[in-house]
Amino acid sequence: MSSANGRGEGGAEDAPPEQLALIREGVRKAREPKAKPRTWRGAALAKELPVARVLVDKGVLHLDRYFDYAVPEELDAAAQPGVRVRVRFGAGRHRVREGRREGGGLIDGFLVERLADSDYSGPLAALAQVVSPEPVLGPELLGLARAVADRYAGSLADVLQLAVPPRSARAEQKPSPAPLPAPAVPAVGSWARYGRGAAFVESLAAGGAPRAVWHALPGPGWAEELARAVGATLASGRGALVVVPDGRAVSRVDAALTSLLGEGRHAVLTAEAGPEKRYREWLAVRRGSVRAVVGTRAAMFAPVRDVGLVAIWDDGDGSHSEQHAPQPHAREVLLLRAAHDKSAFLLGSWSCTVEAAQLVESGWALPLVAGREQVRETAPLVRTVGDADLARDEAARAARLPTLAWQVVREGLRHGPVLVQVPRRGYVPRMACAQCRAPARCRHCAGPLEAQDAGALRCAWCGRDEAAWHCPECGGFRLRAQVVGARRTAEELGRAFPAVPVRTSGREQVLDTVSEAPALVVSTPGAEPVAEGGYAAALLLDGWAMLGRPDLRAGEDALRRWIGAAALVRPQGAGGTVVVVAEPTLRPVQALVRWDPVGHAVRELAERAELGFPPVSRMAAVSGTPEALAGFLAAAELPRDAEVLGPVPMPVTEAGRPRRVGGPPPGEHWERALIRVPPGSGAALAAALKTAQAARMARGGSALVRIRVDPLDIG
């Protein structure tokens, strides 16, 4: 046995004095009380930048600011800008111990920056916990979220809830793959069909930032063309972001990107992926492992590094409008990103919204359109059935299917599937001219007129009565209720063609694709599946149901849905035919026949400019109980050029029935007022509404008042 072992057996009594001193010091320190985590009472602060500026996760407007907290020395390394933290919030000045504020409930937040000193003169509470050292909130995303919150009169915390997905610890622990080198510049491909298409792709590949409104040709080629634009941007060493309306469109763009660029160059961000997978994909984008993103509206905030292109497909689809506060629209968010990051911008659709037309009319973006000859080669033949045709075919009128429609279906089924578009349920009929079917509108504000119980006409926007209405289009004085869509279309078609399978696509089950075998595909607008080789024919039934909607966008939306269905039909040269059951003299029907959505949007934009309606003006909708709404409008310091329309009663939600987004709680009687301002005053209007709502919430106002800037549905 060695002498060293012998001393070891002797214990601490035989230890040298230096070792005994170290043991006593360790025992003394072990007996000292340590600072408790989440309060850090008595703990030393970080030696450098001991103040953390934190955005707490409180989506109330009067708390829409940063709060300063002390950084304990133990959290110094992990408490970096952009990480998630937990803090104690709500302690008063009287709860101070040893120079630190204590108390309050634990709440999540983001650490925005580290400072040497605080603007707050009182004692600071300490950071309770760094939830994760992963930085998820960069300065670019923070700046975008602040811009969105200011534009929509919302809070920064609410926007960040939309922008940053919930944390998954398992996803954070997995490393992201190494970034791939930039791909080769792809060929322009079918972009050559458009006048400036090749130049647009070449500019992206060269590192330019072109801005364009793209009117895509009919057919399935739009996904591949988007993929080529993304590939050209990646070839320049920059990132790209594509936002589409739904998961089916995501799948098509995903497949096109994989086919063109291969695996591992893009991420897919959709809610259907699940929390962990979505967060893992989001982290790969945040860490720079992936430079391209395609997804639904939540992807509009994707933290793409060095973004060179932001693109949106079918901006008129209602899915692009977020339903959670402050309800931003993906198109407007991407416009903010393009302006802030000086990146390229691409807005594409088969149709054209008035917002897209305004971007071109203002010169902010250039049009990407094909020549008329190219349009004729790719578009189907469009035929119409109006009142005169239905009057000569009483049996078809009773069955809601005219003779021409039967003939087109019978002929189309010989060559492939036939699409039948039926309007959704729930469209509310309003009044229209009995002679020309032009919607009846108020002479004061151009709002839709509706018939009251006693037969008197009243505006649904400003509430004024209309006793002497006449049609400005044809001079008629008679009114009729708009036609509501058919409910038995699928059953009638099944009985008429018993040997042909009938498939449905709608709310209960949305089909993605159908085969090229003969079949009847009955679909609601927006749920049309893609047919292999294209549909042989399409029927667009009950056009009055969509044209008669009580909304400023009724004509634009009807044309967009019609063109979206007709674009899936084979070209006229291959026998493709579309029959629309609507009055052929109406402007949206004429635009469909000519396949000219741009001309329709330009004319709509000119009329809205004359009437002072969006997008030429900025508008906000404020709703609540009559007392709460009146008090809010009286307290709000609106811009001098603001005009208040209304208030008017809102439809009462019956108990037990689903409530529409933005509608009143069941059984409550609410009113809504529209506030509009001319161009240049939109920021002032949003600031005034936000200030009034914040002051009201700070005073403890219990009655709910909802604010929505740029509402999609204004009646």
Salt bridges, closest charged atoms under 4 A:
GLU25 OE2 - ARG28 NH2 2.38
GLU32 OE2 - ARG28 NH1 2.75
ASP64 OD2 - ARG146 NH1 3.17
ASP64 OD2 - LYS690 NZ 2.74
ASP68 OD1 - ARG53 NE 2.91
GLU73 OE2 - LYS47 NZ 2.59
ASP76 OD1 - ARG114 NH2 2.69
GLU102 OE2 - ARG41 NE 2.77
ASP108 OD1 - ARG86 NE 3.08
GLU113 OE2 - ARG53 NH1 3.75
ASP119 OD2 - ARG53 NH2 3.59
GLU134 OE1 - ARG287 NH2 2.83
ASP150 OD1 - ARG146 NH1 3.64
ASP150 OD1 - LYS690 NZ 3.73
GLU172 OE1 - ARG167 NE 2.92
GLU224 OE2 - ARG228 NH2 2.98
GLU225 OE2 - ARG193 NH2 2.61
ASP254 OD1 - HIS266 NE2 2.54
GLU276 OE1 - ARG170 NH2 3.10
GLU276 OE2 - LYS174 NZ 3.82
GLU276 OE2 - ARG280 NH1 3.94
ASP314 OD2 - ARG560 NH1 3.15
ASP315 OD2 - ARG331 NH1 2.89
GLU322 OE1 - ARG297 NE 2.92
GLU322 OE2 - HIS324 ND1 2.89
GLU332 OE1 - ARG151 NH2 3.41
GLU332 OE2 - ARG331 NE 2.91
ASP341 OD1 - HIS340 ND1 3.06
GLU355 OE2 - ARG331 NH2 3.92
GLU355 OE2 - ARG553 NH2 2.40
GLU373 OE2 - ARG376 NH1 3.06
ASP387 OD1 - ARG437 NH2 2.81
ASP389 OD1 - ARG392 NH2 2.93
GLU411 OE1 - ARG414 NH1 3.10
GLU411 OE2 - HIS415 NE2 3.36
GLU450 OE1 - ARG430 NE 3.45
GLU466 OE2 - ARG443 NH2 2.92
GLU492 OE2 - ARG488 NE 3.81
ASP512 OD1 - ARG252 NH2 3.16
GLU556 OE2 - ARG553 NH1 3.17
GLU556 OE1 - ARG608 NH2 3.58
ASP557 OD2 - ARG549 NH1 2.86
ASP557 OD1 - ARG560 NH2 3.18
ASP557 OD2 - ARG561 NE 3.06
GLU604 OE2 - ARG587 NH1 3.07
GLU607 OE2 - ARG587 NH2 2.62
GLU643 OE1 - ARG676 NE 3.03
ASP710 OD2 - ARG151 NH1 2.60
ASP710 OD1 - ARG618 NE 3.20
ASP713 OD2 - ARG660 NH2 3.30
